Amino acid sequence: MQNRAVSRATAVILLALTSVAVAAPAINTETLLNDLIDLQRLTRLPDPSYVTKQFSSWDRATQSPDKDWFANADCGHYLRIEEKNGRKEHVMMDAEGPGVIVRIWSANPKGTLRIYLDGSDTPVLESPMQKILGGDLPGMPRPLAGERSKGWNLYFPIAYAKHCKVTSDEGGFYYHVNYRTYPSGTAVESFKAADLSRLASKIEDIADRLNSPRMKVPPPADRVRKLYEVTLAPGAKQTIFEATGPKAIVGFLTHIQAENIETAARAVVVRMTFDGEQTVECPIGDYYGTAPGLTPYASLPLGITEDSTPDLWSHWWMPFARNATVSLENLGDQTVRLNGGVSTVDYDWDDRSLHFHAGWRQEKKVPTRPFTDWAHLECTGQGRFVGGHLHIQNPVRGWWGEGDEKIYVDGETFPSHFGTGTEDYYGYAWCSPARFVHAYHNQPRCDGPGNYGNTSVNRFHIIDDIPFTKSFKFDIENWHWAEKTYTNRAAVSYWYARPGGKHFFKPITRDDVKLEDMPKPVVYKVKGCQEGEKLKIVEKTGQGRTEIQDLTGFENQFSDGHHLWWTHGTKPGDKLTVHFKAPQAGPKRIEVGLTKARDYGIVQLYVNGKKAGEPIDLYNDGVIPSGPIDLGTFELVQGDNKLTVEIVGANPKADKAYMFGLDYLLLKD
């Protein structure tokens, strides 16, 4: 009896030790760094599970689809403002744990960013927001953070066991904070400032890999490649790959040759079937993350090389249990030659494994009014959303992407991701046409001038993927500055789902893949004026920044489609002085055209030091030209004269950013 009791006790101890040994390790900074480059983990339901949500500065006037659904004053809204140690702190995020911040974005980061964890009154991170988001904080290097095309992004994971609060001691900025929340009891080790030095070599290695994702985050070395080469006449289709499982496609390489590459890349449709379900149907160029044509860029999962016959490469993992096929069909009017390879590795398929999906939809001549929500993806089942690509054809130079993203998970009636602008979702800002490339988000193409023509943008949710257990819906508002025009829109969505999930995509037709020709942009000019953006700046006080901004595309257009923009830190009392020319001395009437919007100030103008009329209120609920403003008659000298702008306040309804825009100045007899 005694020996049996000892044996029973020993067995209990051994069982307990075994349980400890197999328990999941705690989630911490080191494990989360792996998520930044691990495409394989996206092929299974997360374990432990989590939800991904977003705090942002979206316009709180938005209440429901029936009340201010497209309100656009998305700057400077916070959960609350707290008084702490004699300063004001604008609370951007306040969330119970366990969880992890996976992305912070801003268009105009301001003040000192503070991150408080687990109820502590001492921030674990405290530094100027521009320094943290700009990649200048030691330990959080580029490209884990950085500014691209005026958008500031931080992708460094910040874990917390119990609670997280994020603040800034200065207001008046746009922001997103994306974060995961795990089930209560999940073992999470909170981020510590010491992690940055302790893990310095790993952080630098991850940053290096993300700077060269194709070469430094390749598929497994033991992959097996099957080559293909096909010539597709108009209407022809052919299967280029077949395999039995369990395996995973980890590489899909394509080269395209045709007389017209842009139309060929849109007209050839790739379809993939896994375990009897077709989960991919997409124009092949769009599938690789840019359109139209083959614009070079490199992200973590997809890219196109800069060669005469470029490599189109995909590193998404696509697992299957029994079988898989890949086929191509030419829906265009020209013969297209394609070759490349499909690479596979062995894969352990289980009840958490997911099929890869890529769906494409397009809509032509989408009117800019009334505002609408344009759907990118609607699907049901269990899975993860991992990103998308958007191609816009814009027939005017004005900004097409004022619309916010709205993401609904598992039947939400109000989106758990509510953004601040299309370019903000894709990681840039201020409708910038500048091209940029990053492992997670890109603007490979923006034709211009301004935002005219073809624009191609993408974003890949790798560490910030969005799991769903029942359904997923992704919309972006169709919100264009121009009231009487249209856009052509085409979008690819990438997601993973358990077998049996459904989606809203329809079969692609010949009409769908025909590219539209864009009319030439119309440029409006005030005859005989001096363009504001071309005037020489001779004096500027305060912290504000001046630049040339494209503003065409409105019913009443701005002269030459631009204005001189004074913003980013302007405040009452600041002055800006520019030179304008007079061909001869004598009296002249002066007319100016200014810009009005929600975040513009009240200004007083002066000509050669003399007050020009009364203060001008530049507030308007939406961007419009002011129309001609007569400043009166002034004695001018031959050559250079001075126009001075003083910011004196803002309308009570205005967002207090105190911006100013000078469209033109016109001298009259």
CORMOBEL-V570710 format. One record per residue. N is the residue number from 1. SS is DSSP state (a for helix, b for strand, c for the rest). PSI is psi as a letter, one per 40 degrees, with the letter a starting at -180 (none if undefined). BURIAL is # if it has 9 or more other ideal C-beta (glycine too) atoms within 8 Angstrom, else .. Layout:
n: <N & N>
ss: <SS & SS>
psi: <PSI & PSI>
burial: <BURIAL & BURIAL>
This chain:
n: <1 & 2 & 3 & 4 & 5 & 6 & 7 & 8 & 9 & 10 & 11 & 12 & 13 & 14 & 15 & 16 & 17 & 18 & 19 & 20 & 21 & 22 & 23 & 24 & 25 & 26 & 27 & 28 & 29 & 30 & 31 & 32 & 33 & 34 & 35 & 36 & 37 & 38 & 39 & 40 & 41 & 42 & 43 & 44 & 45 & 46 & 47 & 48 & 49 & 50 & 51 & 52 & 53 & 54 & 55 & 56 & 57 & 58 & 59 & 60 & 61 & 62 & 63 & 64 & 65 & 66 & 67 & 68 & 69 & 70 & 71 & 72 & 73 & 74 & 75 & 76 & 77 & 78 & 79 & 80 & 81 & 82 & 83 & 84 & 85 & 86 & 87 & 88 & 89 & 90 & 91 & 92 & 93 & 94 & 95 & 96 & 97 & 98 & 99 & 100 & 101 & 102 & 103 & 104 & 105 & 106 & 107 & 108 & 109 & 110 & 111 & 112 & 113 & 114 & 115 & 116 & 117 & 118 & 119 & 120 & 121 & 122 & 123 & 124 & 125 & 126 & 127 & 128 & 129 & 130 & 131 & 132 & 133 & 134 & 135 & 136 & 137 & 138 & 139 & 140 & 141 & 142 & 143 & 144 & 145 & 146 & 147 & 148 & 149 & 150 & 151 & 152 & 153 & 154 & 155 & 156 & 157 & 158 & 159 & 160 & 161 & 162 & 163 & 164 & 165 & 166 & 167 & 168 & 169 & 170 & 171 & 172 & 173 & 174 & 175 & 176 & 177 & 178 & 179 & 180 & 181 & 182 & 183 & 184 & 185 & 186 & 187 & 188 & 189 & 190 & 191 & 192 & 193 & 194 & 195 & 196 & 197 & 198 & 199 & 200 & 201 & 202 & 203 & 204 & 205 & 206 & 207 & 208 & 209 & 210 & 211 & 212 & 213 & 214 & 215 & 216 & 217 & 218 & 219 & 220 & 221 & 222 & 223 & 224 & 225 & 226 & 227 & 228 & 229 & 230 & 231 & 232 & 233 & 234 & 235 & 236 & 237 & 238 & 239 & 240 & 241 & 242 & 243 & 244 & 245 & 246 & 247 & 248 & 249 & 250 & 251 & 252 & 253 & 254 & 255 & 256 & 257 & 258 & 259 & 260 & 261 & 262 & 263 & 264 & 265 & 266 & 267 & 268 & 269 & 270 & 271 & 272 & 273 & 274 & 275 & 276 & 277 & 278 & 279 & 280 & 281 & 282 & 283 & 284 & 285 & 286 & 287 & 288 & 289 & 290 & 291 & 292 & 293 & 294 & 295 & 296 & 297 & 298 & 299 & 300 & 301 & 302 & 303 & 304 & 305 & 306 & 307 & 308 & 309 & 310 & 311 & 312 & 313 & 314 & 315 & 316 & 317 & 318 & 319 & 320 & 321 & 322 & 323 & 324 & 325 & 326 & 327 & 328 & 329 & 330 & 331 & 332 & 333 & 334 & 335 & 336 & 337 & 338 & 339 & 340 & 341 & 342 & 343 & 344 & 345 & 346 & 347 & 348 & 349 & 350 & 351 & 352 & 353 & 354 & 355 & 356 & 357 & 358 & 359 & 360 & 361 & 362 & 363 & 364 & 365 & 366 & 367 & 368 & 369 & 370 & 371 & 372 & 373 & 374 & 375 & 376 & 377 & 378 & 379 & 380 & 381 & 382 & 383 & 384 & 385 & 386 & 387 & 388 & 389 & 390 & 391 & 392 & 393 & 394 & 395 & 396 & 397 & 398 & 399 & 400 & 401 & 402 & 403 & 404 & 405 & 406 & 407 & 408 & 409 & 410 & 411 & 412 & 413 & 414 & 415 & 416 & 417 & 418 & 419 & 420 & 421 & 422 & 423 & 424 & 425 & 426 & 427 & 428 & 429 & 430 & 431 & 432 & 433 & 434 & 435 & 436 & 437 & 438 & 439 & 440 & 441 & 442 & 443 & 444 & 445 & 446 & 447 & 448 & 449 & 450 & 451 & 452 & 453 & 454 & 455 & 456 & 457 & 458 & 459 & 460 & 461 & 462 & 463 & 464 & 465 & 466 & 467 & 468 & 469 & 470 & 471 & 472 & 473 & 474 & 475 & 476 & 477 & 478 & 479 & 480 & 481 & 482 & 483 & 484 & 485 & 486 & 487 & 488 & 489 & 490 & 491 & 492 & 493 & 494 & 495 & 496 & 497 & 498 & 499 & 500 & 501 & 502 & 503 & 504 & 505 & 506 & 507 & 508 & 509 & 510 & 511 & 512 & 513 & 514 & 515 & 516 & 517 & 518 & 519 & 520 & 521 & 522 & 523 & 524 & 525 & 526 & 527 & 528 & 529 & 530 & 531 & 532 & 533 & 534 & 535 & 536 & 537 & 538 & 539 & 540 & 541 & 542 & 543 & 544 & 545 & 546 & 547 & 548 & 549 & 550 & 551 & 552 & 553 & 554 & 555 & 556 & 557 & 558 & 559 & 560 & 561 & 562 & 563 & 564 & 565 & 566 & 567 & 568 & 569 & 570 & 571 & 572 & 573 & 574 & 575 & 576 & 577 & 578 & 579 & 580 & 581 & 582 & 583 & 584 & 585 & 586 & 587 & 588 & 589 & 590 & 591 & 592 & 593 & 594 & 595 & 596 & 597 & 598 & 599 & 600 & 601 & 602 & 603 & 604 & 605 & 606 & 607 & 608 & 609 & 610 & 611 & 612 & 613 & 614 & 615 & 616 & 617 & 618 & 619 & 620 & 621 & 622 & 623 & 624 & 625 & 626 & 627 & 628 & 629 & 630 & 631 & 632 & 633 & 634 & 635 & 636 & 637 & 638 & 639 & 640 & 641 & 642 & 643 & 644 & 645 & 646 & 647 & 648 & 649 & 650 & 651 & 652 & 653 & 654 & 655 & 656 & 657 & 658 & 659 & 660 & 661 & 662 & 663 & 664 & 665 & 666 & 667 & 668 & 669>
ss: <c & a & a & a & a & a & a & a & a & a & a & a & a & a & a & a & a & a & a & a & a & a & c & c & c & c & b & c & a & a & a & a & a & a & a & c & c & c & c & a & a & a & a & b & c & c & c & c & c & b & b & b & b & b & b & b & c & c & c & c & c & c & c & b & c & c & b & c & c & c & c & c & c & c & c & c & c & c & c & b & b & b & b & b & c & c & b & b & b & b & b & b & b & b & b & b & c & c & b & b & b & b & b & b & b & b & c & c & c & c & c & b & b & b & b & b & b & c & c & c & c & c & c & c & b & b & b & b & a & a & a & a & a & c & c & c & c & c & c & c & c & c & c & c & b & b & b & b & c & c & b & b & b & b & c & c & c & b & b & b & c & c & b & b & b & b & b & b & c & c & c & c & c & c & c & b & b & b & b & b & b & b & c & c & c & c & c & b & c & c & c & c & c & c & a & a & a & a & c & a & a & a & a & a & a & a & a & a & a & a & a & c & a & a & a & a & c & c & c & c & c & c & c & b & b & b & b & b & b & b & b & b & c & c & c & c & b & b & b & b & b & b & b & b & c & c & b & b & b & b & b & b & b & b & b & b & b & c & c & c & a & a & a & a & a & a & a & b & b & b & b & b & b & b & c & c & b & b & b & b & b & b & b & a & a & a & a & c & c & c & c & c & c & c & c & c & b & b & c & c & c & b & b & b & c & c & c & c & c & c & c & b & b & b & c & c & c & b & b & b & c & c & b & b & b & b & b & b & b & b & c & c & c & c & c & b & b & b & b & b & b & b & b & b & b & b & c & c & c & c & c & c & b & c & b & b & b & b & b & b & b & b & b & b & b & b & b & c & c & c & c & b & b & b & b & b & b & b & b & b & c & c & b & b & b & b & b & b & b & b & b & b & b & b & c & c & c & c & c & c & c & c & c & c & b & b & b & b & b & c & c & c & c & c & c & c & b & b & c & c & c & a & a & a & a & c & c & c & c & c & c & c & c & c & c & b & c & c & c & c & b & b & b & b & b & b & c & c & c & c & c & c & b & b & b & b & b & b & b & b & c & c & c & c & c & b & b & b & c & c & b & b & b & b & b & b & b & b & c & c & c & c & c & c & c & b & b & b & b & b & b & b & b & b & b & b & b & c & c & c & c & c & b & c & c & c & c & c & c & c & c & c & c & c & c & c & c & c & c & c & c & c & c & c & c & c & c & c & c & b & b & a & a & a & c & b & b & b & b & b & c & c & c & c & b & b & b & b & b & b & c & c & c & c & c & c & c & c & a & a & a & b & b & b & b & b & b & c & c & c & c & c & c & c & b & b & b & b & b & b & b & b & c & c & c & b & b & b & b & b & b & b & b & b & b & b & b & c & c & b & c & b & b & b & b & b & b & c & c & b & b & c & c & c & c & b & b & c & b & c & c & c & c & b & b & b & b & b & b & b & b & b & b & b & b & b & c & c & b & b & b & b & b & b & b & b & b & b & b & c & c & c & c & c & c & c & c & c & b & b & b & b & b & b & b & b & b & b & c>
psi: <d & d & d & d & d & d & d & d & d & d & d & d & d & d & d & d & d & d & d & d & d & e & i & h & i & i & h & a & d & d & d & d & d & d & e & d & e & g & d & d & d & e & e & i & i & i & h & i & i & i & i & h & a & h & i & i & f & i & h & e & d & h & d & i & e & e & h & f & d & f & i & e & g & e & i & f & h & i & d & i & h & i & h & h & f & e & i & h & h & h & h & d & h & h & i & i & a & i & a & h & h & e & h & h & i & i & d & g & h & i & a & h & h & h & h & h & i & f & e & i & e & h & i & d & h & h & i & h & d & d & d & d & e & e & e & e & h & h & e & g & i & i & e & d & i & i & h & h & f & e & h & h & h & h & e & h & h & h & i & h & d & d & i & h & h & h & i & i & e & i & a & f & i & i & i & i & h & h & i & i & h & i & i & h & e & h & h & h & h & i & i & i & d & e & d & d & d & d & f & d & d & d & d & d & d & d & d & d & d & d & d & g & d & d & d & e & g & i & i & i & d & e & i & h & h & h & i & i & h & i & h & h & i & h & e & i & i & i & h & e & h & i & i & i & a & h & a & h & h & e & h & h & h & i & h & h & h & i & d & h & d & d & d & d & d & d & d & h & h & h & h & h & h & h & f & e & h & h & e & h & h & i & h & d & d & d & d & e & e & i & i & i & a & g & h & h & i & h & a & d & d & i & i & h & i & g & i & d & g & i & h & h & i & h & e & h & h & g & i & i & d & d & i & i & i & h & i & i & h & h & e & a & e & i & h & h & h & i & i & a & i & h & i & i & i & i & h & g & h & a & e & e & i & i & i & h & i & h & i & h & i & i & h & i & f & h & i & e & i & i & i & i & h & h & h & d & h & h & i & i & a & h & a & h & h & e & a & i & i & h & h & h & h & h & e & i & e & i & h & e & f & e & i & i & i & h & h & h & h & f & e & i & e & h & h & e & h & h & a & e & i & d & d & d & d & e & e & a & i & f & f & h & e & h & i & i & h & i & d & e & i & i & g & d & h & h & d & i & i & b & f & i & a & h & h & h & i & i & h & h & g & c & d & f & i & h & i & i & e & d & i & h & h & h & i & h & h & g & g & i & d & h & d & g & a & i & i & h & h & h & i & h & h & h & i & i & i & i & i & e & i & i & i & e & i & i & i & h & i & d & d & d & e & h & h & i & i & h & i & i & i & h & h & h & i & h & h & e & i & h & h & d & e & e & i & h & h & e & i & h & i & a & e & i & i & i & i & h & h & h & f & i & e & i & d & h & i & i & h & e & e & i & i & h & h & h & a & g & e & i & i & h & d & i & i & h & h & i & h & i & i & h & d & i & i & i & h & i & i & h & h & i & h & i & i & i & i & d & f & i & a & h & i & h & i & i & h & f & e & h & h & g & a & i & i & h & h & e & h & i & g & i & h & i & i & d & i & h & h & h & e & a & h & i & h & i & i & h & b & h & i & h & h & h & h & h & h & e & a & i & i & d & e & i & h & g & e & f & i & i & h & h & d & i & h & h & h & i & none>
burial: <. & . & . & . & . & . & . & . & . & . & . & . & . & . & . & . & . & . & . & . & . & . & . & . & . & . & # & # & # & # & # & # & # & . & # & # & # & # & # & . & . & # & # & # & # & # & . & # & # & # & # & # & # & # & # & # & # & # & # & . & . & # & . & . & . & . & . & . & # & # & . & # & # & # & # & # & . & # & . & . & # & . & . & . & . & . & . & # & # & # & # & # & # & . & # & . & # & # & # & # & # & # & # & # & # & # & # & # & # & # & # & # & # & # & # & # & # & # & . & . & . & . & . & # & # & . & # & # & # & # & # & # & # & # & # & . & # & . & # & # & # & . & # & # & # & # & # & # & # & # & # & # & # & # & # & . & # & # & # & # & # & # & # & # & # & # & # & # & # & # & # & # & # & # & # & # & # & # & # & # & # & # & . & . & . & # & # & # & # & # & # & . & . & . & # & # & . & . & # & # & . & # & # & # & . & # & # & # & # & # & # & # & # & # & . & # & # & . & . & . & . & . & # & . & . & # & . & # & . & # & . & # & . & # & . & . & . & # & . & # & # & . & # & . & # & # & # & # & # & # & # & # & # & # & # & # & . & # & . & . & # & # & # & # & # & # & # & # & # & # & # & # & # & # & # & . & # & . & # & # & # & # & # & # & # & # & # & # & # & # & # & # & # & # & # & # & # & # & # & # & # & # & # & # & # & . & . & . & . & # & # & # & # & # & # & # & # & # & # & # & . & . & # & # & # & # & # & # & # & # & # & # & . & # & # & # & # & # & # & # & # & # & # & # & # & . & # & . & # & . & . & . & # & # & # & # & # & # & # & # & # & # & # & . & . & # & . & # & . & . & # & . & . & # & # & # & # & # & # & . & # & # & # & # & # & # & # & # & # & # & # & # & # & # & # & # & # & # & # & # & # & # & # & # & # & # & # & # & # & . & . & . & . & . & . & # & # & # & # & # & # & # & # & # & # & # & # & # & # & . & # & # & # & # & # & # & . & # & # & # & # & # & # & # & # & # & . & # & . & # & # & # & # & # & # & # & # & # & # & # & # & # & # & # & # & # & # & # & . & . & # & # & # & # & # & # & # & # & # & # & # & # & . & . & # & . & # & # & # & # & # & # & # & # & # & # & # & # & . & . & # & . & # & . & . & . & . & # & . & . & . & . & # & . & . & . & . & # & . & . & # & . & . & # & . & # & . & . & # & # & # & # & # & . & # & . & # & . & . & # & . & # & . & # & . & # & . & . & # & # & # & # & # & # & . & . & # & # & # & # & # & # & # & # & # & # & # & . & . & # & # & # & . & # & # & # & # & # & # & # & . & # & . & . & . & . & . & # & # & # & # & # & # & # & # & # & # & # & # & # & # & # & # & # & # & # & # & # & . & . & . & # & . & . & . & # & . & # & # & # & . & . & # & # & # & # & . & . & # & . & # & . & . & # & . & # & # & . & . & . & # & # & # & # & # & # & # & # & . & # & . & . & . & # & # & . & # & # & # & # & # & # & # & # & # & # & # & . & .>
